[in-house]
């Protein structure tokens, strides 16, 4: 069968269905969706399930769904950042750049998870365990975590 029909109710389900079990496919798909949102692309929606994500909310909701997808396991994200097999480092930098230029509120769950990621990456960097300069990423994430706006 060439086409499969599936119903997704959340972004997490959509991410899982589209990416399968390949980390690089997952991050590449998220990057493509992030690019669409940055260009004021179409609203992602499903009339069957009621899932609606506007381009202005998509980067935040995608990252939140990704955190859910990895069950908030910061070590998975660190592995992806340090790995040359995924483009997650580029993805998270682009998210942080978008977030710093956005006037919308930071989702509290995203802020909390980014704070944990910042803490853990900082520890690794101070211990000399990261082989590249991670400071630009740490600065960007810190700007997001410390931003003054919060979601209600």
C-alpha positions in Angstrom: 0.0 0.0 0.0 1.5 3.3 -1.1 -0.3 5.6 1.3 -1.2 5.1 5.0 -4.0 6.9 6.8 -3.4 7.8 10.4 -5.0 10.1 12.9 -2.8 12.2 15.2 -4.2 14.2 18.1 -1.0 15.9 19.3 2.2 17.2 17.8 4.1 14.4 19.7 2.0 11.8 17.8 2.7 13.5 14.5 6.5 13.6 15.3 6.5 9.9 16.1 4.5 8.9 13.1 6.5 11.0 10.6 10.0 10.2 12.0 9.8 6.6 12.8 12.8 5.5 14.9 15.6 7.5 13.2 16.9 10.4 15.3 18.3 12.2 12.3 15.0 11.9 10.4 13.2 13.3 13.4 15.5 16.4 13.7 15.4 17.0 10.0 11.6 16.9 10.0 11.5 19.3 12.9 14.0 21.7 11.1 11.8 21.6 8.0 8.7 22.5 10.1 10.7 25.2 11.9 11.7 26.7 8.5 8.0 26.7 7.4 7.0 28.5 10.5 9.9 31.1 10.1 8.5 31.9 6.6 5.0 32.3 7.9 4.1 29.0 6.3 0.7 27.3 6.5 -1.0 26.5 9.7 -0.6 22.8 10.5 -4.0 21.4 11.2 -6.2 18.3 11.1 -10.0 18.8 10.9 -10.5 15.2 11.9 -8.6 15.5 15.3 -8.8 19.2 15.9 -5.0 19.6 16.0 -4.2 23.2 15.0 -0.8 24.8 15.2 -0.2 28.3 13.8 3.2 29.2 12.3 3.8 31.7 15.1 3.4 29.0 17.8 5.0 26.1 15.9 8.7 26.4 17.0 7.7 26.5 20.7 5.1 23.7 20.3 7.5 21.5 18.3 10.2 21.8 21.0 7.7 21.1 23.7 6.5 18.0 21.8 10.1 16.9 21.3 10.7 17.1 25.0 7.6 14.9 25.5 8.8 12.6 22.8 12.1 11.9 24.6 10.2 11.8 27.9 12.1 15.0 29.2 15.4 13.0 29.2 18.0 15.8 29.0 20.7 13.2 28.3 19.1 12.3 25.0 19.2 16.0 24.0 22.8 16.3 25.1 23.7 13.2 23.1 22.0 14.7 20.0 23.9 18.0 20.5 27.3 16.3 20.8 26.6 13.8 18.0 27.6 14.5 14.4 24.8 12.1 13.3 22.0 14.6 13.9 21.5 18.3 13.2 20.0 18.9 16.6 22.7 21.5 17.5 21.7 23.6 14.5 18.0 23.0 15.4 18.3 24.2 19.0 20.4 27.2 18.0 17.8 28.2 15.5 15.0 27.7 18.0 16.9 29.9 20.5 17.4 32.6 17.9 13.7 32.5 17.0 12.7 32.6 20.6 15.0 35.6 21.3 13.4 37.5 18.5 9.8 36.5 19.3 7.5 38.6 21.4 5.3 35.7 22.5 5.6 34.2 26.0 7.9 31.3 26.7 6.1 28.1 27.6 7.0 27.3 31.2 7.6 23.6 30.4 10.0 24.6 27.6 11.8 27.1 29.9 12.2 24.5 32.6 13.6 21.8 30.2 16.0 24.4 28.6 17.1 25.4 32.1 18.0 21.8 32.9 19.8 21.5 29.5 21.7 24.7 30.2 22.8 23.4 33.6 23.9 20.0 32.4 25.7 21.4 29.3 27.4 24.0 31.6 28.7 21.3 33.9 30.1 19.3 30.9 31.7 22.4 29.4 33.3 23.4 32.8 34.6 19.8 33.1 36.3 20.1 29.7 34.1 17.2 28.3 32.8 19.0 25.2 35.2 19.1 22.3 33.8 22.2 20.6 33.0 25.7 21.8 29.5 25.4 23.3 29.4 28.9 24.8 27.4 30.5 22.0 24.7 27.8 22.6 24.8 28.3 26.3 24.4 32.1 25.9 21.4 31.7 23.6 19.7 29.2 25.9 20.4 31.4 28.9 18.7 34.3 27.2 15.6 32.2 26.6 15.6 30.8 30.2 16.1 34.2 31.7 13.6 36.1 29.5 11.1 38.1 31.5 7.9 36.9 29.9 6.0 33.8 31.0 3.1 32.0 29.6 -0.1 32.0 31.6 
